[in-house]
Amino acid sequence: MSLVEFLTSPEAAAALSSLRESGVDDPVKVVSSLRRTFDRDRAAALAELHAGRHLALAKFGASAPSLLYTRESLEQATPLPVARHRAARVAGVDLVADLGCGIGGDAIAFRAPVVGVDLDPAKLAMARHNVAVEGGELRPVRADVAQFIPFPVDVAFADPARRDSSGRRIFDPEAFSPPLSVIVNRWRPVATTLCVKVHPGYDRSTLPDGTEAEFVSLNRDMRECSLWFGAHAGRHPTRATILPAGATLAGTPEAVSIPVGDMGPWLYEPDPAILRAGLVGDLAVALDLVGIDPRIAYLTGPGPLDNPFVTGFAVEDVVPFNRKRISTYLRTRDVGRVIVKKRGSPVDPAAFERSLQLHGGEERILVLTRVGGAPTAVVCFAQSDRA
């Protein structure tokens, strides 16, 4: 029986259930307990499934208990809502090549047969199982992506390794494994669509002509950037996509200047995907908002907005930046807790909050920024409190 077959057996399911009921999470104790019944490899694999169960649930939802993974591969796997969004962009294709498929975190979302390429046979076996759990088909190929001979395919998707041997993140696309240029040069000629996942901080200025960089956030957390080439690439250089809402905005970075005006009753923070895509000006025009400073990506307007592209804060007051003055202002309003946000300010939010020494029963959001060029504190309520 292979390790993957064992991990999907009733015996493994019973062992994992017993671990959950025991409440034991210490890795040493978990492995020690499992070694009383299983050999080293099986005990280690079960321990990884047990240790990663909470992260798996966060990334894959209801499918998580049926999926197989290692801790490392799970940490690097794409959250299912992001993978499903990418797959929806190429819905209707007949064949996908997943280059460096790992445990199949992206492949499970495609609604087409997937050729999964990876050097690790255990990951390939897990990927095949995981894709089957979601009702799909993965055809495993054990090979080095950099050496694997490209073939005509509807969609080629690549998620190159972006960490070095010590686990540190790599930001230079040419230091990825395989390098971005190798993937593009080898697969762009044979794939109708090529999509390459890169890090969220990808430098837009290096974007090749005819390519779309899609910056994707999930629950206001910046998750990734995908570079699109070919048939499914948009006609604009960048796109911001906000999940789970599915809202998207495309344009040319910084092509639209942010109109600047007076502070209104509401302050709006653009979603991080909008910021990374360089589309704050496009968003301001689309929502009829203005900026508070030419160099600050906060917007302002007259009323609450139910819009996935922004988070709104009701403005209580605008106070010139002075710690004593801000502290006095908050104390007179019985404020004992503040959530400090900043943009365009060198202040450390946690240290600044401690320095205020507040003890009241009220709460505010304190935005440290610049308004019209001047260091300023904007005292706000959350939109849910004032909408």
Helices and strands as residue ranges (DSSP letters): H 3-7, H 10-22, H 27-34, H 40-51, H 53-60, G 61-66, H 71-76, H 80-89, E 96-99, G 107-109, E 114-118, H 121-133, E 138-142, E 153-158, G 173-175, H 180-187, E 191-198, G 204-206, E 212-218, E 221-230, E 238-243, E 247-251, E 266-270, H 272-277, H 280-287, E 290-291, E 299-301, E 310-320, H 323-331, E 335-342, H 349-356, E 362-371, E 374-382, H 383-386
